[in-house]
Amino acid sequence: MVGGIDADVYSKLVKELGRPAPRRKRINVQLAEKMHRLGWTHKQIARHFNCSPCTIRRRLEEAKKQRMNKVG
């Protein structure tokens, strides 16, 4: 059984459709923003949240865009 699905059925689905997309890593963006303002690098913040620096950069950019959309 894989996620409640028979292993044979699951392998057939993977062959047909490909692997399921990975889940989005949960990060406290407000804390990451505070850390960044205090001078932490993306690499240091990523190490704290156990993810990649690219994930931190993306999330900080997303948060900035959301703030800009709310203001303007």
N, CA, C, O and CB atoms as a CASP TS submission, in Angstrom:
PFRMAT TS
TARGET T0000
AUTHOR 0000-0000-0000
METHOD Language model
MODEL 1
PARENT N/A
ATOM      1  N   MET     1       0.841  -1.190   0.000  1.00  0.00           N
ATOM      2  CA  MET     1       0.000   0.000   0.000  1.00  0.00           C
ATOM      3  C   MET     1       0.883   1.249   0.000  1.00  0.00           C
ATOM      4  O   MET     1       1.843   1.340   0.764  1.00  0.00           O
ATOM      5  CB  MET     1      -0.955   0.001   1.224  1.00  0.00           C
ATOM      6  N   VAL     2       0.552   2.195  -0.852  1.00  0.00           N
ATOM      7  CA  VAL     2       1.241   3.478  -0.921  1.00  0.00           C
ATOM      8  C   VAL     2       0.183   4.559  -0.782  1.00  0.00           C
ATOM      9  O   VAL     2      -0.614   4.778  -1.695  1.00  0.00           O
ATOM     10  CB  VAL     2       2.059   3.635  -2.260  1.00  0.00           C
ATOM     11  N   GLY     3       0.177   5.243   0.373  1.00  0.00           N
ATOM     12  CA  GLY     3      -0.811   6.295   0.590  1.00  0.00           C
ATOM     13  C   GLY     3      -2.240   5.795   0.491  1.00  0.00           C
ATOM     14  O   GLY     3      -3.121   6.527   0.039  1.00  0.00           O
ATOM     15  N   GLY     4      -2.482   4.563   0.905  1.00  0.00           N
ATOM     16  CA  GLY     4      -3.823   3.992   0.860  1.00  0.00           C
ATOM     17  C   GLY     4      -4.198   3.394  -0.490  1.00  0.00           C
ATOM     18  O   GLY     4      -5.340   2.977  -0.684  1.00  0.00           O
ATOM     19  N   ILE     5      -3.245   3.347  -1.428  1.00  0.00           N
ATOM     20  CA  ILE     5      -3.497   2.786  -2.764  1.00  0.00           C
ATOM     21  C   ILE     5      -2.638   1.541  -2.920  1.00  0.00           C
ATOM     22  O   ILE     5      -1.499   1.498  -2.455  1.00  0.00           O
ATOM     23  CB  ILE     5      -3.186   3.833  -3.903  1.00  0.00           C
ATOM     24  N   ASP     6      -3.187   0.541  -3.570  1.00  0.00           N
ATOM     25  CA  ASP     6      -2.452  -0.688  -3.842  1.00  0.00           C
ATOM     26  C   ASP     6      -1.163  -0.350  -4.591  1.00  0.00           C
ATOM     27  O   ASP     6      -1.178   0.490  -5.491  1.00  0.00           O
ATOM     28  CB  ASP     6      -3.322  -1.686  -4.659  1.00  0.00           C
ATOM     29  N   ALA     7      -0.069  -0.981  -4.239  1.00  0.00           N
ATOM     30  CA  ALA     7       1.250  -0.677  -4.817  1.00  0.00           C
ATOM     31  C   ALA     7       1.278  -0.871  -6.328  1.00  0.00           C
ATOM     32  O   ALA     7       1.918  -0.090  -7.032  1.00  0.00           O
ATOM     33  CB  ALA     7       2.316  -1.552  -4.175  1.00  0.00           C
ATOM     34  N   ASP     8       0.602  -1.889  -6.839  1.00  0.00           N
ATOM     35  CA  ASP     8       0.561  -2.130  -8.292  1.00  0.00           C
ATOM     36  C   ASP     8      -0.185  -1.001  -9.011  1.00  0.00           C
ATOM     37  O   ASP     8       0.258  -0.503 -10.046  1.00  0.00           O
ATOM     38  CB  ASP     8      -0.116  -3.493  -8.597  1.00  0.00           C
ATOM     39  N   VAL     9      -1.317  -0.616  -8.442  1.00  0.00           N
ATOM     40  CA  VAL     9      -2.098   0.476  -9.035  1.00  0.00           C
ATOM     41  C   VAL     9      -1.281   1.765  -9.000  1.00  0.00           C
ATOM     42  O   VAL     9      -1.259   2.525  -9.968  1.00  0.00           O
ATOM     43  CB  VAL     9      -3.452   0.664  -8.283  1.00  0.00           C
ATOM     44  N   TYR    10      -0.611   2.002  -7.876  1.00  0.00           N
ATOM     45  CA  TYR    10       0.212   3.206  -7.736  1.00  0.00           C
ATOM     46  C   TYR    10       1.319   3.247  -8.791  1.00  0.00           C
ATOM     47  O   TYR    10       1.530   4.282  -9.423  1.00  0.00           O
ATOM     48  CB  TYR    10       0.825   3.272  -6.328  1.00  0.00           C
ATOM     49  N   SER    11       2.023   2.138  -8.987  1.00  0.00           N
ATOM     50  CA  SER    11       3.110   2.118  -9.964  1.00  0.00           C
ATOM     51  C   SER    11       2.587   2.342 -11.372  1.00  0.00           C
ATOM     52  O   SER    11       3.254   2.994 -12.176  1.00  0.00           O
ATOM     53  CB  SER    11       3.865   0.795  -9.895  1.00  0.00           C
ATOM     54  N   LYS    12       1.390   1.808 -11.696  1.00  0.00           N
ATOM     55  CA  LYS    12       0.799   2.051 -13.011  1.00  0.00           C
ATOM     56  C   LYS    12       0.453   3.528 -13.185  1.00  0.00           C
ATOM     57  O   LYS    12       0.670   4.096 -14.256  1.00  0.00           O
ATOM     58  CB  LYS    12      -0.459   1.186 -13.204  1.00  0.00           C
ATOM     59  N   LEU    13      -0.079   4.147 -12.143  1.00  0.00           N
ATOM     60  CA  LEU    13      -0.409   5.570 -12.202  1.00  0.00           C
ATOM     61  C   LEU    13       0.846   6.418 -12.388  1.00  0.00           C
ATOM     62  O   LEU    13       0.842   7.377 -13.160  1.00  0.00           O
ATOM     63  CB  LEU    13      -1.150   5.998 -10.932  1.00  0.00           C
ATOM     64  N   VAL    14       1.912   6.065 -11.685  1.00  0.00           N
ATOM     65  CA  VAL    14       3.169   6.813 -11.804  1.00  0.00           C
ATOM     66  C   VAL    14       3.709   6.703 -13.224  1.00  0.00           C
ATOM     67  O   VAL    14       4.206   7.684 -13.775  1.00  0.00           O
ATOM     68  CB  VAL    14       4.217   6.296 -10.787  1.00  0.00           C
ATOM     69  N   LYS    15       3.615   5.518 -13.821  1.00  0.00           N
ATOM     70  CA  LYS    15       4.081   5.338 -15.205  1.00  0.00           C
ATOM     71  C   LYS    15       3.254   6.186 -16.166  1.00  0.00           C
ATOM     72  O   LYS    15       3.797   6.755 -17.112  1.00  0.00           O
ATOM     73  CB  LYS    15       4.008   3.850 -15.616  1.00  0.00           C
ATOM     74  N   GLU    16       1.945   6.275 -15.931  1.00  0.00           N
ATOM     75  CA  GLU    16       1.054   7.028 -16.816  1.00  0.00           C
ATOM     76  C   GLU    16       1.162   8.531 -16.609  1.00  0.00           C
ATOM     77  O   GLU    16       1.281   9.290 -17.571  1.00  0.00           O
ATOM     78  CB  GLU    16      -0.375   6.590 -16.604  1.00  0.00           C
ATOM     79  N   LEU    17       1.118   8.957 -15.359  1.00  0.00           N
ATOM     80  CA  LEU    17       0.983  10.378 -15.044  1.00  0.00           C
ATOM     81  C   LEU    17       2.244  11.028 -14.504  1.00  0.00           C
ATOM     82  O   LEU    17       2.345  12.255 -14.495  1.00  0.00           O
ATOM     83  CB  LEU    17      -0.105  10.558 -14.062  1.00  0.00           C
ATOM     84  N   GLY    18       3.196  10.247 -14.059  1.00  0.00           N
ATOM     85  CA  GLY    18       4.388  10.802 -13.425  1.00  0.00           C
ATOM     86  C   GLY    18       4.209  10.868 -11.914  1.00  0.00           C
ATOM     87  O   GLY    18       3.128  10.604 -11.389  1.00  0.00           O
ATOM     88  N   ARG    19       5.270  11.219 -11.242  1.00  0.00           N
ATOM     89  CA  ARG    19       5.227  11.283  -9.777  1.00  0.00           C
ATOM     90  C   ARG    19       4.424  12.492  -9.308  1.00  0.00           C
ATOM     91  O   ARG    19       4.389  13.513  -9.994  1.00  0.00           O
ATOM     92  CB  ARG    19       6.650  11.339  -9.198  1.00  0.00           C
ATOM     93  N   PRO    20       3.778  12.388  -8.143  1.00  0.00           N
ATOM     94  CA  PRO    20       3.045  13.534  -7.610  1.00  0.00           C
ATOM     95  C   PRO    20       4.011  14.670  -7.251  1.00  0.00           C
ATOM     96  O   PRO    20       5.160  14.428  -6.884  1.00  0.00           O
ATOM     97  CB  PRO    20       2.221  13.117  -6.371  1.00  0.00           C
ATOM     98  N   ALA    21       3.536  15.887  -7.362  1.00  0.00           N
ATOM     99  CA  ALA    21       4.362  17.052  -7.027  1.00  0.00           C
ATOM    100  C   ALA    21       4.663  17.059  -5.530  1.00  0.00           C
ATOM    101  O   ALA    21       3.807  16.686  -4.727  1.00  0.00           O
ATOM    102  CB  ALA    21       3.654  18.373  -7.446  1.00  0.00           C
ATOM    103  N   PRO    22       5.865  17.476  -5.148  1.00  0.00           N
ATOM    104  CA  PRO    22       6.190  17.538  -3.725  1.00  0.00           C
ATOM    105  C   PRO    22       5.342  18.602  -3.021  1.00  0.00           C
ATOM    106  O   PRO    22       4.919  19.586  -3.628  1.00  0.00           O
ATOM    107  CB  PRO    22       7.689  17.834  -3.529  1.00  0.00           C
ATOM    108  N   ARG    23       5.112  18.383  -1.756  1.00  0.00           N
ATOM    109  CA  ARG    23       4.334  19.351  -0.985  1.00  0.00           C
ATOM    110  C   ARG    23       5.156  20.599  -0.743  1.00  0.00           C
ATOM    111  O   ARG    23       6.384  20.544  -0.675  1.00  0.00           O
ATOM    112  CB  ARG    23       3.871  18.747   0.351  1.00  0.00           C
ATOM    113  N   ARG    24       4.489  21.698  -0.616  1.00  0.00           N
ATOM    114  CA  ARG    24       5.133  22.981  -0.381  1.00  0.00           C
ATOM    115  C   ARG    24       5.637  23.034   1.052  1.00  0.00           C
ATOM    116  O   ARG    24       4.891  22.761   1.992  1.00  0.00           O
ATOM    117  CB  ARG    24       4.161  24.150  -0.666  1.00  0.00           C
ATOM    118  N   LYS    25       6.901  23.384   1.212  1.00  0.00           N
ATOM    119  CA  LYS    25       7.531  23.473   2.525  1.00  0.00           C
ATOM    120  C   LYS    25       6.917  24.630   3.308  1.00  0.00           C
ATOM    121  O   LYS    25       6.807  25.742   2.792  1.00  0.00           O
ATOM    122  CB  LYS    25       9.066  23.656   2.390  1.00  0.00           C
ATOM    123  N   ARG    26       6.518  24.371   4.543  1.00  0.00           N
ATOM    124  CA  ARG    26       5.916  25.412   5.366  1.00  0.00           C
ATOM    125  C   ARG    26       7.013  26.209   6.059  1.00  0.00           C
ATOM    126  O   ARG    26       7.882  25.654   6.730  1.00  0.00           O
ATOM    127  CB  ARG    26       4.943  24.803   6.405  1.00  0.00           C
ATOM    128  N   ILE    27       6.951  27.517   5.880  1.00  0.00           N
ATOM    129  CA  ILE    27       7.948  28.418   6.443  1.00  0.00           C
ATOM    130  C   ILE    27       7.217  29.601   7.076  1.00  0.00           C
ATOM    131  O   ILE    27       6.249  30.114   6.514  1.00  0.00           O
ATOM    132  CB  ILE    27       8.965  28.897   5.350  1.00  0.00           C
ATOM    133  N   ASN    28       7.678  30.023   8.227  1.00  0.00           N
ATOM    134  CA  ASN    28       7.142  31.220   8.855  1.00  0.00           C
ATOM    135  C   ASN    28       7.776  32.418   8.152  1.00  0.00           C
ATOM    136  O   ASN    28       8.882  32.835   8.494  1.00  0.00           O
ATOM    137  CB  ASN    28       7.424  31.239  10.408  1.00  0.00           C
ATOM    138  N   VAL    29       7.068  32.965   7.168  1.00  0.00           N
ATOM    139  CA  VAL    29       7.622  34.021   6.319  1.00  0.00           C
ATOM    140  C   VAL    29       7.878  35.294   7.127  1.00  0.00           C
ATOM    141  O   VAL    29       8.858  35.997   6.882  1.00  0.00           O
ATOM    142  CB  VAL    29       6.671  34.321   5.146  1.00  0.00           C
ATOM    143  N   GLN    30       7.005  35.591   8.084  1.00  0.00           N
ATOM    144  CA  GLN    30       7.216  36.792   8.897  1.00  0.00           C
ATOM    145  C   GLN    30       8.525  36.694   9.665  1.00  0.00           C
ATOM    146  O   GLN    30       9.263  37.674   9.759  1.00  0.00           O
ATOM    147  CB  GLN    30       6.044  37.002   9.871  1.00  0.00           C
ATOM    148  N   LEU    31       8.816  35.528  10.213  1.00  0.00           N
ATOM    149  CA  LEU    31      10.073  35.333  10.921  1.00  0.00           C
ATOM    150  C   LEU    31      11.248  35.421   9.952  1.00  0.00           C
ATOM    151  O   LEU    31      12.274  36.021  10.272  1.00  0.00           O
ATOM    152  CB  LEU    31      10.077  33.979  11.650  1.00  0.00           C
ATOM    153  N   ALA    32      11.103  34.829   8.779  1.00  0.00           N
ATOM    154  CA  ALA    32      12.168  34.883   7.775  1.00  0.00           C
ATOM    155  C   ALA    32      12.444  36.327   7.362  1.00  0.00           C
ATOM    156  O   ALA    32      13.599  36.713   7.185  1.00  0.00           O
ATOM    157  CB  ALA    32      11.792  34.037   6.540  1.00  0.00           C
ATOM    158  N   GLU    33      11.387  37.127   7.209  1.00  0.00           N
ATOM    159  CA  GLU    33      11.565  38.538   6.860  1.00  0.00           C
ATOM    160  C   GLU    33      12.304  39.290   7.963  1.00  0.00           C
ATOM    161  O   GLU    33      13.187  40.100   7.680  1.00  0.00           O
ATOM    162  CB  GLU    33      10.207  39.197   6.594  1.00  0.00           C
ATOM    163  N   LYS    34      11.948  39.026   9.211  1.00  0.00           N
ATOM    164  CA  LYS    34      12.631  39.673  10.337  1.00  0.00           C
ATOM    165  C   LYS    34      14.105  39.285  10.365  1.00  0.00           C
ATOM    166  O   LYS    34      14.975  40.128  10.584  1.00  0.00           O
ATOM    167  CB  LYS    34      11.957  39.294  11.670  1.00  0.00           C
ATOM    168  N   MET    35      14.373  38.000  10.142  1.00  0.00           N
ATOM    169  CA  MET    35      15.754  37.519  10.138  1.00  0.00           C
ATOM    170  C   MET    35      16.541  38.214   9.027  1.00  0.00           C
ATOM    171  O   MET    35      17.688  38.616   9.225  1.00  0.00           O
ATOM    172  CB  MET    35      15.799  35.977   9.957  1.00  0.00           C
ATOM    173  N   HIS    36      15.915  38.350   7.858  1.00  0.00           N
ATOM    174  CA  HIS    36      16.582  38.984   6.715  1.00  0.00           C
ATOM    175  C   HIS    36      16.863  40.455   7.008  1.00  0.00           C
ATOM    176  O   HIS    36      17.941  40.957   6.689  1.00  0.00           O
ATOM    177  CB  HIS    36      15.721  38.850   5.439  1.00  0.00           C
ATOM    178  N   ARG    37      15.898  41.147   7.614  1.00  0.00           N
ATOM    179  CA  ARG    37      16.110  42.554   7.978  1.00  0.00           C
ATOM    180  C   ARG    37      17.229  42.719   8.997  1.00  0.00           C
ATOM    181  O   ARG    37      17.907  43.746   9.024  1.00  0.00           O
ATOM    182  CB  ARG    37      14.824  43.152   8.532  1.00  0.00           C
ATOM    183  N   LEU    38      17.420  41.699   9.837  1.00  0.00           N
ATOM    184  CA  LEU    38      18.485  41.752  10.850  1.00  0.00           C
ATOM    185  C   LEU    38      19.844  41.372  10.273  1.00  0.00           C
ATOM    186  O   LEU    38      20.843  41.367  10.992  1.00  0.00           O
ATOM    187  CB  LEU    38      18.149  40.827  12.015  1.00  0.00           C
ATOM    188  N   GLY    39      19.888  41.051   8.969  1.00  0.00           N
ATOM    189  CA  GLY    39      21.166  40.794   8.334  1.00  0.00           C
ATOM    190  C   GLY    39      21.491  39.336   8.071  1.00  0.00           C
ATOM    191  O   GLY    39      22.584  39.025   7.596  1.00  0.00           O
ATOM    192  N   TRP    40      20.567  38.440   8.368  1.00  0.00           N
ATOM    193  CA  TRP    40      20.807  37.029   8.082  1.00  0.00           C
ATOM    194  C   TRP    40      20.807  36.833   6.569  1.00  0.00           C
ATOM    195  O   TRP    40      20.037  37.480   5.859  1.00  0.00           O
ATOM    196  CB  TRP    40      19.732  36.123   8.765  1.00  0.00           C
ATOM    197  N   THR    41      21.655  35.954   6.080  1.00  0.00           N
ATOM    198  CA  THR    41      21.673  35.631   4.649  1.00  0.00           C
ATOM    199  C   THR    41      20.593  34.598   4.358  1.00  0.00           C
ATOM    200  O   THR    41      20.069  33.945   5.261  1.00  0.00           O
ATOM    201  CB  THR    41      23.074  35.103   4.208  1.00  0.00           C
ATOM    202  N   HIS    42      20.272  34.467   3.063  1.00  0.00           N
ATOM    203  CA  HIS    42      19.294  33.446   2.661  1.00  0.00           C
ATOM    204  C   HIS    42      19.772  32.061   3.088  1.00  0.00           C
ATOM    205  O   HIS    42      18.976  31.218   3.501  1.00  0.00           O
ATOM    206  CB  HIS    42      19.058  33.484   1.128  1.00  0.00           C
ATOM    207  N   LYS    43      21.067  31.840   2.986  1.00  0.00           N
ATOM    208  CA  LYS    43      21.628  30.535   3.354  1.00  0.00           C
ATOM    209  C   LYS    43      21.437  30.263   4.846  1.00  0.00           C
ATOM    210  O   LYS    43      21.079  29.151   5.233  1.00  0.00           O
ATOM    211  CB  LYS    43      23.126  30.470   2.990  1.00  0.00           C
ATOM    212  N   GLN    44      21.672  31.269   5.679  1.00  0.00           N
ATOM    213  CA  GLN    44      21.517  31.092   7.127  1.00  0.00           C
ATOM    214  C   GLN    44      20.050  30.859   7.496  1.00  0.00           C
ATOM    215  O   GLN    44      19.737  30.012   8.333  1.00  0.00           O
ATOM    216  CB  GLN    44      22.064  32.321   7.882  1.00  0.00           C
ATOM    217  N   ILE    45      19.162  31.618   6.865  1.00  0.00           N
ATOM    218  CA  ILE    45      17.727  31.454   7.135  1.00  0.00           C
ATOM    219  C   ILE    45      17.274  30.063   6.674  1.00  0.00           C
ATOM    220  O   ILE    45      16.500  29.393   7.357  1.00  0.00           O
ATOM    221  CB  ILE    45      16.894  32.570   6.417  1.00  0.00           C
ATOM    222  N   ALA    46      17.768  29.644   5.510  1.00  0.00           N
ATOM    223  CA  ALA    46      17.402  28.329   4.976  1.00  0.00           C
ATOM    224  C   ALA    46      17.852  27.215   5.916  1.00  0.00           C
ATOM    225  O   ALA    46      17.126  26.246   6.139  1.00  0.00           O
ATOM    226  CB  ALA    46      18.018  28.124   3.582  1.00  0.00           C
ATOM    227  N   ARG    47      19.039  27.361   6.457  1.00  0.00           N
ATOM    228  CA  ARG    47      19.542  26.358   7.394  1.00  0.00           C
ATOM    229  C   ARG    47      18.618  26.284   8.614  1.00  0.00           C
ATOM    230  O   ARG    47      18.342  25.195   9.119  1.00  0.00           O
ATOM    231  CB  ARG    47      21.000  26.690   7.830  1.00  0.00           C
ATOM    232  N   HIS    48      18.141  27.438   9.085  1.00  0.00           N
ATOM    233  CA  HIS    48      17.235  27.477  10.236  1.00  0.00           C
ATOM    234  C   HIS    48      15.927  26.727   9.931  1.00  0.00           C
ATOM    235  O   HIS    48      15.428  25.972  10.765  1.00  0.00           O
ATOM    236  CB  HIS    48      16.931  28.943  10.629  1.00  0.00           C
ATOM    237  N   PHE    49      15.382  26.944   8.727  1.00  0.00           N
ATOM    238  CA  PHE    49      14.105  26.327   8.346  1.00  0.00           C
ATOM    239  C   PHE    49      14.271  24.972   7.659  1.00  0.00           C
ATOM    240  O   PHE    49      13.280  24.356   7.266  1.00  0.00           O
ATOM    241  CB  PHE    49      13.344  27.257   7.432  1.00  0.00           C
ATOM    242  N   ASN    50      15.509  24.502   7.512  1.00  0.00           N
ATOM    243  CA  ASN    50      15.789  23.207   6.878  1.00  0.00           C
ATOM    244  C   ASN    50      15.232  23.135   5.453  1.00  0.00           C
ATOM    245  O   ASN    50      14.488  22.221   5.099  1.00  0.00           O
ATOM    246  CB  ASN    50      15.199  22.072   7.721  1.00  0.00           C
ATOM    247  N   CYS    51      15.618  24.130   4.647  1.00  0.00           N
ATOM    248  CA  CYS    51      15.220  24.151   3.249  1.00  0.00           C
ATOM    249  C   CYS    51      16.359  24.771   2.443  1.00  0.00           C
ATOM    250  O   CYS    51      17.449  24.968   2.979  1.00  0.00           O
ATOM    251  CB  CYS    51      13.883  24.942   3.048  1.00  0.00           C
ATOM    252  N   SER    52      16.133  25.079   1.181  1.00  0.00           N
ATOM    253  CA  SER    52      17.188  25.657   0.342  1.00  0.00           C
ATOM    254  C   SER    52      17.124  27.187   0.377  1.00  0.00           C
ATOM    255  O   SER    52      16.065  27.762   0.629  1.00  0.00           O
ATOM    256  CB  SER    52      17.062  25.150  -1.115  1.00  0.00           C
ATOM    257  N   PRO    53      18.256  27.839   0.126  1.00  0.00           N
ATOM    258  CA  PRO    53      18.260  29.306   0.037  1.00  0.00           C
ATOM    259  C   PRO    53      17.326  29.826  -1.064  1.00  0.00           C
ATOM    260  O   PRO    53      16.758  30.910  -0.937  1.00  0.00           O
ATOM    261  CB  PRO    53      19.681  29.808  -0.217  1.00  0.00           C
ATOM    262  N   CYS    54      17.169  29.050  -2.144  1.00  0.00           N
ATOM    263  CA  CYS    54      16.257  29.450  -3.225  1.00  0.00           C
ATOM    264  C   CYS    54      14.809  29.515  -2.733  1.00  0.00           C
ATOM    265  O   CYS    54      14.045  30.390  -3.140  1.00  0.00           O
ATOM    266  CB  CYS    54      16.366  28.469  -4.408  1.00  0.00           C
ATOM    267  N   THR    55      14.445  28.582  -1.857  1.00  0.00           N
ATOM    268  CA  THR    55      13.095  28.586  -1.293  1.00  0.00           C
ATOM    269  C   THR    55      12.885  29.850  -0.471  1.00  0.00           C
ATOM    270  O   THR    55      11.830  30.479  -0.558  1.00  0.00           O
ATOM    271  CB  THR    55      12.855  27.328  -0.422  1.00  0.00           C
ATOM    272  N   ILE    56      13.877  30.225   0.321  1.00  0.00           N
ATOM    273  CA  ILE    56      13.770  31.431   1.138  1.00  0.00           C
ATOM    274  C   ILE    56      13.648  32.660   0.243  1.00  0.00           C
ATOM    275  O   ILE    56      12.798  33.520   0.474  1.00  0.00           O
ATOM    276  CB  ILE    56      14.991  31.565   2.078  1.00  0.00           C
ATOM    277  N   ARG    57      14.489  32.741  -0.766  1.00  0.00           N
ATOM    278  CA  ARG    57      14.449  33.884  -1.682  1.00  0.00           C
ATOM    279  C   ARG    57      13.075  34.007  -2.336  1.00  0.00           C
ATOM    280  O   ARG    57      12.508  35.097  -2.410  1.00  0.00           O
ATOM    281  CB  ARG    57      15.539  33.749  -2.762  1.00  0.00           C
ATOM    282  N   ARG    58      12.542  32.872  -2.813  1.00  0.00           N
ATOM    283  CA  ARG    58      11.225  32.874  -3.462  1.00  0.00           C
ATOM    284  C   ARG    58      10.133  33.326  -2.511  1.00  0.00           C
ATOM    285  O   ARG    58       9.283  34.141  -2.869  1.00  0.00           O
ATOM    286  CB  ARG    58      10.894  31.488  -3.998  1.00  0.00           C
ATOM    287  N   ARG    59      10.161  32.789  -1.289  1.00  0.00           N
ATOM    288  CA  ARG    59       9.104  33.144  -0.328  1.00  0.00           C
ATOM    289  C   ARG    59       9.163  34.613   0.063  1.00  0.00           C
ATOM    290  O   ARG    59       8.125  35.254   0.226  1.00  0.00           O
ATOM    291  CB  ARG    59       9.213  32.279   0.924  1.00  0.00           C
ATOM    292  N   LEU    60      10.372  35.153   0.214  1.00  0.00           N
ATOM    293  CA  LEU    60      10.501  36.572   0.545  1.00  0.00           C
ATOM    294  C   LEU    60      10.001  37.431  -0.620  1.00  0.00           C
ATOM    295  O   LEU    60       9.356  38.455  -0.395  1.00  0.00           O
ATOM    296  CB  LEU    60      11.973  36.922   0.884  1.00  0.00           C
ATOM    297  N   GLU    61      10.285  37.033  -1.840  1.00  0.00           N
ATOM    298  CA  GLU    61       9.794  37.762  -3.014  1.00  0.00           C
ATOM    299  C   GLU    61       8.271  37.686  -3.108  1.00  0.00           C
ATOM    300  O   GLU    61       7.617  38.681  -3.421  1.00  0.00           O
ATOM    301  CB  GLU    61      10.431  37.202  -4.300  1.00  0.00           C
ATOM    302  N   GLU    62       7.700  36.501  -2.834  1.00  0.00           N
ATOM    303  CA  GLU    62       6.247  36.340  -2.858  1.00  0.00           C
ATOM    304  C   GLU    62       5.588  37.240  -1.827  1.00  0.00           C
ATOM    305  O   GLU    62       4.578  37.883  -2.115  1.00  0.00           O
ATOM    306  CB  GLU    62       5.861  34.879  -2.606  1.00  0.00           C
ATOM    307  N   ALA    63       6.155  37.289  -0.621  1.00  0.00           N
ATOM    308  CA  ALA    63       5.597  38.119   0.444  1.00  0.00           C
ATOM    309  C   ALA    63       5.669  39.598   0.064  1.00  0.00           C
ATOM    310  O   ALA    63       4.741  40.360   0.332  1.00  0.00           O
ATOM    311  CB  ALA    63       6.343  37.869   1.770  1.00  0.00           C
ATOM    312  N   LYS    64       6.773  39.994  -0.559  1.00  0.00           N
ATOM    313  CA  LYS    64       6.925  41.389  -0.991  1.00  0.00           C
ATOM    314  C   LYS    64       5.884  41.742  -2.051  1.00  0.00           C
ATOM    315  O   LYS    64       5.295  42.822  -1.999  1.00  0.00           O
ATOM    316  CB  LYS    64       8.346  41.634  -1.541  1.00  0.00           C
ATOM    317  N   LYS    65       5.650  40.847  -3.009  1.00  0.00           N
ATOM    318  CA  LYS    65       4.650  41.081  -4.058  1.00  0.00           C
ATOM    319  C   LYS    65       3.262  41.188  -3.460  1.00  0.00           C
ATOM    320  O   LYS    65       2.461  42.025  -3.876  1.00  0.00           O
ATOM    321  CB  LYS    65       4.685  39.961  -5.104  1.00  0.00           C
ATOM    322  N   GLN    66       2.975  40.332  -2.477  1.00  0.00           N
ATOM    323  CA  GLN    66       1.645  40.375  -1.839  1.00  0.00           C
ATOM    324  C   GLN    66       1.442  41.710  -1.134  1.00  0.00           C
ATOM    325  O   GLN    66       0.358  42.289  -1.204  1.00  0.00           O
ATOM    326  CB  GLN    66       1.477  39.207  -0.829  1.00  0.00           C
ATOM    327  N   ARG    67       2.470  42.199  -0.459  1.00  0.00           N
ATOM    328  CA  ARG    67       2.362  43.490   0.217  1.00  0.00           C
ATOM    329  C   ARG    67       2.140  44.607  -0.799  1.00  0.00           C
ATOM    330  O   ARG    67       1.333  45.508  -0.571  1.00  0.00           O
ATOM    331  CB  ARG    67       3.624  43.770   1.053  1.00  0.00           C
ATOM    332  N   MET    68       2.856  44.547  -1.920  1.00  0.00           N
ATOM    333  CA  MET    68       2.724  45.573  -2.954  1.00  0.00           C
ATOM    334  C   MET    68       1.322  45.562  -3.556  1.00  0.00           C
ATOM    335  O   MET    68       0.769  46.620  -3.857  1.00  0.00           O
ATOM    336  CB  MET    68       3.774  45.361  -4.054  1.00  0.00           C
ATOM    337  N   ASN    69       0.741  44.368  -3.735  1.00  0.00           N
ATOM    338  CA  ASN    69      -0.623  44.260  -4.283  1.00  0.00           C
ATOM    339  C   ASN    69      -1.658  44.819  -3.325  1.00  0.00           C
ATOM    340  O   ASN    69      -2.652  45.398  -3.763  1.00  0.00           O
ATOM    341  CB  ASN    69      -0.957  42.804  -4.603  1.00  0.00           C
ATOM    342  N   LYS    70      -1.447  44.657  -2.034  1.00  0.00           N
ATOM    343  CA  LYS    70      -2.386  45.182  -1.040  1.00  0.00           C
ATOM    344  C   LYS    70      -2.333  46.711  -0.986  1.00  0.00           C
ATOM    345  O   LYS    70      -3.355  47.372  -0.804  1.00  0.00           O
ATOM    346  CB  LYS    70      -2.080  44.592   0.349  1.00  0.00           C
ATOM    347  N   VAL    71      -1.126  47.264  -1.147  1.00  0.00           N
ATOM    348  CA  VAL    71      -0.943  48.713  -1.064  1.00  0.00           C
ATOM    349  C   VAL    71      -1.471  49.386  -2.321  1.00  0.00           C
ATOM    350  O   VAL    71      -2.195  50.378  -2.236  1.00  0.00           O
ATOM    351  CB  VAL    71       0.541  49.064  -0.855  1.00  0.00           C
ATOM    352  N   GLY    72      -1.121  48.861  -3.476  1.00  0.00           N
ATOM    353  CA  GLY    72      -1.454  49.515  -4.744  1.00  0.00           C
ATOM    354  C   GLY    72      -2.608  48.907  -5.370  1.00  0.00           C
ATOM    355  O   GLY    72      -3.025  49.336  -6.446  1.00  0.00           O
TER
END
